[in-house]
Every structure is written in C-alpha cells, then in structure tokens.
C-alpha cells in the first residue's frame, strides 16, 4: 500500500509518519482487505491541528475522515477513530447485503464543470441557462451496483453520486433527498 503523509505549512517528522502508518495499517487490516493508497494531510488552524485522511480501496470505494485537536497526534487519533467507524460500517453492509467483489471497480472518464451564475441585473429576460464555466476538470465514473453506489455516497459524505450501473451499463444517479431518504435515478427504466 502506498502512503502519502503531508503537512500544509507544518513539518511532519519521522515519528509522526511511523505512528500514522502503524495505526492506519491496524485499522485497514481489520476491515479493508485490499487498500491501494492513503493520503493523510495535516494542517494547523489557529491553535488546532487538523488531520484529513482519504483511503482508496481496491473495490473502488473511497473512505474519508477528518479530525481536530490541540495536539497533532490527538488529531490523527480522532481521524483514525472516524475512519475505523466508517470502514466497520462498510464491511458490515458488504457482509450483510452483498457478495464479495472479485474484480476491481471499472472507472470511465468524464468531464466535470463548475458553473457560476451570471449577474441577474445584466439581462433578466434571458431564458437560457444563466451560468458560465469557471472550472473544468476530468473525473472518473465508477461501475457499481446500486447498493455499492449508496455505500460510496454515504462513506464519502457527498449528497450525490453518478455511476455506471453494472447490470446494464447505463448511467445512474443516487442522491440524498431532503427528507433524509436516498433517491435513485435510472433513465433506462423510464422507457
């Protein structure tokens, strides 16, 4: 497994890096069989240290956690506890509801855009989309089952996830509704 342990304007010593690797390996060994890489980023905001960890699993799922504390080791320990909890829940869901995935998740390339609205004072009668592209980047669309997509969305704490449905290779969307439930959009079923 590949580790990338960095600090934003903070010097990260060898002792902290060893501690992070040891603790994270223990957490991942318990719950995630085949992690591919982990990014751990430390930063400082006023008197608090922040730790953000992102772990990519071979199943294509990504687990994220963050922690804050006045000590840098305590910030990582807080982050590690959250990561442990996420991976435990993920493993429980996989064990209870889904068979083990034998193949890694297939990823497809796609474009991702951030739109910024125009000033409404410019032309209020314009009925076209009022936005201009302020950022354009490439992203990956995973090929997952609906259950795996819901788990990935919950683990990453994102409100929406676009994925390629494994059953029919169509593009689908799962999203968190305002009432707290999960919505699933499958355009193929609308035909």
C-alpha positions as CSV (number, residue, x, y, z in Angstrom):
1,X,0.0,0.0,0.0
2,X,1.2,3.5,-0.8
3,X,1.1,6.2,1.8
4,X,1.3,9.9,1.2
5,X,1.7,11.8,4.5
6,X,2.0,15.6,4.1
7,X,1.7,18.8,6.1
8,X,0.4,22.1,5.0
9,X,3.0,24.6,6.3
10,X,3.8,22.1,9.0
11,X,6.9,19.9,9.3
12,X,5.9,16.3,9.6
13,X,8.6,14.3,11.5
14,X,9.5,10.6,11.1
15,X,8.0,9.7,14.4
16,X,4.5,11.0,13.3
17,X,4.8,9.3,9.9
18,X,5.6,6.0,11.6
19,X,2.7,6.4,14.1
20,X,0.3,7.2,11.2
21,X,1.4,4.2,9.1
22,X,1.2,1.8,12.1
23,X,-2.2,2.9,13.3
24,X,-3.7,3.1,9.8
25,X,-2.4,-0.3,8.9
26,X,-4.1,-1.7,12.0
27,X,-7.4,-0.1,11.1
28,X,-7.2,-1.2,7.5
29,X,-6.1,-4.8,8.3
30,X,-9.3,-5.2,10.4
31,X,-11.8,-4.0,7.9
32,X,-10.4,-3.4,4.4
33,X,-8.7,-6.3,2.8
34,X,-7.1,-4.6,-0.1
35,X,-6.5,-0.8,0.3
36,X,-4.5,0.7,-2.6
37,X,-3.3,4.0,-1.2
38,X,-3.9,6.5,1.6
39,X,-3.4,10.3,1.7
40,X,-3.1,11.9,5.1
41,X,-2.9,15.7,5.3
42,X,-2.1,17.6,8.4
43,X,-2.7,21.4,8.8
44,X,-2.9,23.9,11.6
45,X,-5.7,26.4,12.1
46,X,-5.0,28.8,15.0
47,X,-4.4,26.6,18.0
48,X,-5.9,23.4,16.5
49,X,-4.3,20.7,14.3
50,X,-6.5,19.2,11.5
51,X,-6.0,15.8,10.1
52,X,-7.7,14.6,6.9
53,X,-7.4,11.0,5.7
54,X,-8.5,9.6,2.3
55,X,-8.2,5.9,1.7
56,X,-8.8,4.3,-1.7
57,X,-9.9,0.7,-1.6
58,X,-9.4,-1.8,-4.4
59,X,-13.2,-2.1,-4.7
60,X,-13.3,1.5,-6.0
61,X,-14.7,2.9,-2.8
62,X,-13.1,5.8,-1.1
63,X,-13.3,6.4,2.7
64,X,-12.7,9.9,4.1
65,X,-12.3,11.1,7.6
66,X,-11.1,14.2,9.4
67,X,-10.3,15.1,13.0
68,X,-9.3,18.1,15.0
69,X,-7.4,18.5,18.3
70,X,-4.9,20.8,20.0
71,X,-2.2,18.1,19.7
72,X,-1.2,16.7,16.3
73,X,-1.2,13.1,17.5
74,X,-4.6,13.5,19.0
75,X,-5.9,15.0,15.7
76,X,-4.8,11.9,13.9
77,X,-6.2,9.6,16.6
78,X,-9.6,11.4,16.2
79,X,-9.4,11.0,12.4
80,X,-8.4,7.3,12.8
81,X,-11.5,6.6,15.1
82,X,-13.8,8.1,12.4
83,X,-12.1,6.0,9.7
84,X,-12.4,2.9,11.8
85,X,-16.1,3.5,12.3
86,X,-16.7,4.1,8.5
87,X,-14.8,1.0,7.5
88,X,-16.6,-1.1,10.1
89,X,-20.0,0.0,8.8
90,X,-18.9,-0.5,5.2
91,X,-17.7,-4.1,6.0
92,X,-20.9,-4.9,7.9
93,X,-23.0,-3.7,5.0
94,X,-20.9,-5.7,2.5
95,X,-21.1,-8.8,4.6
96,X,-24.9,-8.5,5.3
97,X,-26.1,-7.5,1.8
98,X,-23.6,-8.0,-0.9
99,X,-21.2,-10.7,-2.1
100,X,-17.5,-10.0,-2.1
101,X,-16.4,-8.2,-5.2
102,X,-13.9,-10.3,-7.1
103,X,-12.9,-7.7,-9.7
104,X,-11.9,-4.1,-9.0
105,X,-14.4,-1.4,-9.9
106,X,-14.1,-0.2,-13.5
107,X,-13.8,3.5,-14.0
108,X,-14.8,5.6,-17.0
109,X,-13.6,9.1,-17.9
110,X,-16.0,12.1,-17.8
111,X,-15.9,15.9,-17.7
112,X,-16.8,17.8,-14.5
113,X,-17.7,21.5,-14.6
114,X,-18.4,24.2,-12.0
115,X,-20.9,26.8,-13.2
116,X,-21.1,30.3,-11.8
117,X,-24.4,32.2,-12.2
118,X,-24.4,35.5,-14.2
119,X,-25.4,38.7,-12.6
120,X,-29.2,38.9,-12.8
121,X,-29.0,42.6,-13.4
122,X,-27.3,42.1,-16.8
123,X,-30.3,40.5,-18.6
124,X,-33.2,39.3,-16.5
125,X,-35.4,38.3,-19.6
126,X,-32.8,35.8,-20.8
127,X,-34.5,32.3,-20.7
128,X,-31.3,30.3,-21.3
129,X,-29.1,28.9,-18.6
130,X,-27.6,31.7,-16.6
131,X,-24.1,30.4,-15.9
132,X,-20.6,30.4,-17.1
133,X,-18.0,27.7,-16.6
134,X,-15.4,28.7,-14.1
135,X,-13.7,25.4,-13.7
136,X,-13.4,22.3,-15.9
137,X,-11.7,19.1,-14.8
138,X,-11.8,15.4,-15.6
139,X,-13.3,12.9,-13.2
140,X,-13.9,9.1,-13.1
141,X,-17.3,7.4,-13.1
142,X,-17.2,4.1,-11.3
143,X,-19.1,1.0,-12.4
144,X,-21.0,-0.2,-9.3
145,X,-24.2,-1.9,-8.2
146,X,-26.9,0.4,-6.8
147,X,-26.1,-0.8,-3.2
148,X,-22.4,-0.1,-3.6
149,X,-23.2,3.3,-5.0
150,X,-25.3,4.2,-2.0
151,X,-22.5,3.0,0.3
152,X,-19.9,5.0,-1.6
153,X,-22.1,8.1,-1.4
154,X,-22.6,7.6,2.4
155,X,-18.9,6.9,3.1
156,X,-17.7,10.0,1.1
157,X,-20.5,12.2,2.7
158,X,-21.4,13.6,-0.8
159,X,-25.0,14.5,-1.5
160,X,-25.0,12.9,-4.9
161,X,-23.1,10.2,-6.9
162,X,-23.1,9.5,-10.6
163,X,-22.2,5.9,-11.5
164,X,-22.4,3.3,-14.3
165,X,-24.9,0.6,-13.3
166,X,-23.2,-2.8,-13.5
167,X,-26.4,-4.6,-14.6
168,X,-27.0,-2.7,-17.8
169,X,-24.0,-0.3,-18.2
170,X,-26.3,2.8,-18.1
171,X,-25.5,6.0,-16.3
172,X,-27.4,6.2,-13.0
173,X,-27.6,8.7,-10.1
174,X,-28.1,8.2,-6.4
175,X,-28.8,11.2,-4.2
176,X,-29.8,12.2,-0.7
177,X,-33.3,13.6,-0.6
178,X,-34.4,16.5,1.6
179,X,-36.4,14.0,3.8
180,X,-33.2,12.0,4.5
181,X,-34.0,9.1,2.2
182,X,-31.9,8.0,-0.8
183,X,-33.2,8.7,-4.3
184,X,-32.1,6.7,-7.3
185,X,-32.4,7.9,-10.9
186,X,-32.3,5.2,-13.7
187,X,-33.2,6.8,-17.1
188,X,-33.3,3.3,-18.7
189,X,-36.3,2.3,-16.6
190,X,-38.3,5.4,-17.8
191,X,-38.6,3.9,-21.3
